Amino acid sequence: MNDTDRLRIQRRFELLQGDICAGLEQLDGSGRFSEDIWERPGGGGGRSRIIAGKLIEKGGVGFSAVHGVVPDKMATILQADVDEKFFATGVSIVLHPHNPWLPIIHMNVRYFEMDNGNYWFGGGIDLTPHYIFAEEAIHFHKQLKEICDRFEPDAYLKFKATADDYFYIPHRKETRGVGGIFFDHLKARDGMTKSQIEDFVFSVGNAFVSIYQNAVENNRDRAFIEEQIQWQRLRRGRYAEFNLVYDRGTKFGLETDGRAESILMSLPPLAAWEYNHQVQNGSLEQFTLEHLRKGIDWINYSLAD
């Protein structure tokens, strides 16, 4: 491993966590992050920060830098030799707002390195509205496309399609939300240096606060009723299903002896499951369910549809 390069990237993620937390405190208006420093028995550790305020009912911004021998359960997936060592660092965020008109948002940006010199960057950002509004989904995807276009001309289309496939709940036959971008195993290749890939990953990370601010600014003070809170909890239930059954980051963290409290901070504070729940025709809930599918071209979406 290149210790100098590794530590420099780790430090960038630490600074990113601090910048995002400061921005979210300002956006929330009253909440302040509490901090929890933890150590991983196999090597390394992290810093979990949790917020509960006026806007954010439960939010977590986690930083970690862990290392050690690749666990047996992960060796086959990573194509690693016996006793091979790894290093992983990154920042992961999930925000669950009080107001059901506001969306859940998730972001993860990370760096992974093996002691044989193999490395890659990964990450993504996606939006999970309790109520889908086409205008807001369009704006969200346009922001992501602007970031991707500075990286590679076709990056948005590739990463958007990957997100559609990844943030999908097969047993429900629906996507988790309106998608976003998702990328993994990015490494230097023809025409693209490691430094350029690193800068792209951090450009995604540094845009997080402004992206979420745009997602909530029209609805943060919008009134809601109990029926809309119940719908929010049902949608949170679907979010929990994905994270516990399919999310690779959750699986990796738990299978590498990570800290459960930090790994599971993405789960909502309250969620609900209702047997065979039905929505009314023509309702906002029906519109939302109709748009929980892969392949929607939000950039060119017609509001007349």
Secondary structure, 3 states (H helix, E strand, C coil): CCHHHHHHHHHHHHHHHHHHHHHHHHHHCCCCCEEEEEECCCCEEEEEEEECCCCEEEEEEEEEEEEEECCHHHHHHHCCCCCCEEEEEEEEEEEEECCCCCCEEEEEEEEEEECCCCEEEEEEEEEECCCCCHHHHHHHHHHHHHHHHCCCCCHHHHHHHHHHHHCEECCCCEECCCCEEEEEEECCECCECHHHHHHHHHHHHHCHHHHHHHHHCCCCCCCCCHHHHHHHHHHHHHHHHHHHHCCHHHHHHHHCCCCHHHHHHHCCCCCCCCCCCCCCCCCHHHHHHHCCCCCCCCCCCCCCC
